[in-house]
Amino acid sequence: MSDFDEIDELTHDSEGVAVVEKVAKEDEPPPLYQVVMFNDDYTPMEFVVFVLMEFFGMEQDKAERVMLTIHTTGQSVVGIYPRDIAETKCDQVNKFSQSMKYPLLSTVEKTD
């Protein structure tokens, strides 16, 4: 599927006869959702940095800054994606954290 859908448009030829033409209409972008990660008192900071790098593709410097924001403010948006991607990343982070016996939690919220 392309970025355009075909729609019918009514025009007139040189003799005034109505002609239906197919024209391209641009799709609207999907709504975006943010993945929010929350601070807790048990998950090591190094683990949070690893998760940010592994699941959100952050470079180490950025991951450390975001981790410190989570630590000092209690939460931070760690990524903005279409709904399916945001939910998948959130689910991956939560399952991975649980498998490692850490209570690190992320959620998905619709952006404004």
Secondary structure, DSSP 8 states (H G I E B T S, - for coil): --SEEEEEEEEE-TTS-EEEEEEEEE-----EEEEEEE--SSS-HHHHHHHHHHHH---HHHHHHHHHHHHHHSEEEEEEEEHHHHHHHHHHHHHHHHHTT---EEEEEE--
